Amino acid sequence: MTVKSELYEKAIEFFERASEIQPQEVKWKLMVASCHRRMANYAKALECYEAIHAQHPDDVECECPSRQPRGEIAVTECTSIVLMGGCVSVERL
């Protein structure tokens, strides 16, 4: 594990705790997803973004107009996953 990964792991712990303290603040959950993305843990990041969107479907921070319909495609069936902020774009095989 690299120093950078260790920092993201610590950040995830911090943001998860912040989310417990302020569950109404979606930004903490978005930060957890972002940390997973930055660590190249794309499957976990996608899982986080999907959960966030399910909990906050009307929040523009949690939605992206180019997003694929949830549940339509599994991560293992993708050639690439592009995660930017709260947006998820999936390219099919």
C-alpha positions in Angstrom: 0.0 0.0 0.0 1.4 3.4 -1.0 1.5 6.5 1.3 -1.2 8.0 -1.0 -3.5 5.0 -0.5 -3.0 5.1 3.2 -4.0 8.8 3.3 -7.2 8.0 1.3 -8.0 5.2 3.7 -7.7 7.6 6.6 -9.8 10.2 4.7 -12.5 7.5 4.2 -12.6 6.9 7.9 -12.9 10.6 8.6 -15.7 11.2 6.0 -17.6 8.1 7.1 -17.6 9.4 10.6 -18.6 12.9 9.4 -21.5 11.2 7.6 -22.6 9.5 10.8 -22.6 12.8 12.6 -24.3 14.7 9.8 -26.3 12.1 7.9 -28.3 14.8 6.0 -25.0 16.1 4.4 -24.5 14.2 1.1 -21.1 15.8 0.6 -19.5 13.4 3.2 -20.7 10.3 1.2 -19.6 11.9 -2.0 -16.1 12.4 -0.5 -16.0 8.7 0.5 -16.9 7.7 -3.1 -14.2 10.2 -4.4 -11.6 8.6 -2.2 -12.4 5.1 -3.6 -12.2 6.5 -7.1 -8.8 8.2 -6.5 -7.5 4.9 -5.1 -8.6 3.2 -8.4 -11.2 1.1 -6.4 -13.7 1.7 -9.1 -16.2 -1.0 -8.2 -16.5 0.4 -4.6 -16.7 3.9 -5.9 -19.5 3.0 -8.3 -21.3 1.2 -5.5 -21.0 4.3 -3.3 -22.2 6.6 -6.1 -25.2 4.3 -6.8 -26.2 4.2 -3.1 -25.9 8.0 -2.9 -28.1 8.5 -6.0 -30.6 6.0 -4.6 -30.8 8.0 -1.3 -30.9 11.4 -3.0 -32.4 11.0 -6.4 -33.5 14.7 -6.7 -30.2 16.2 -5.6 -28.3 17.6 -8.6 -24.9 16.9 -6.9 -25.9 13.2 -6.9 -27.1 13.0 -10.5 -25.5 13.2 -13.9 -27.6 13.5 -17.1 -25.3 11.1 -19.0 -25.6 8.4 -16.4 -26.6 4.9 -17.5 -29.8 3.5 -15.9 -28.9 2.0 -12.6 -28.8 -1.8 -12.5 -28.6 -2.1 -16.3 -25.0 -3.2 -16.4 -22.5 -4.8 -14.0 -19.1 -3.4 -13.4 -17.5 -6.6 -14.7 -19.2 -6.1 -18.0 -17.7 -2.7 -18.6 -14.6 -1.7 -20.5 -14.3 1.4 -18.5 -16.0 3.4 -15.8 -15.6 7.2 -15.7 -16.4 8.7 -12.3 -16.2 12.4 -12.0 -17.7 14.1 -9.0 -21.2 12.5 -8.6 -21.4 11.5 -12.3 -21.1 8.0 -13.5 -20.6 7.1 -17.1 -20.3 3.4 -18.1 -19.0 2.2 -21.5 -20.3 -1.2 -22.5 -18.2 -4.0 -24.0 
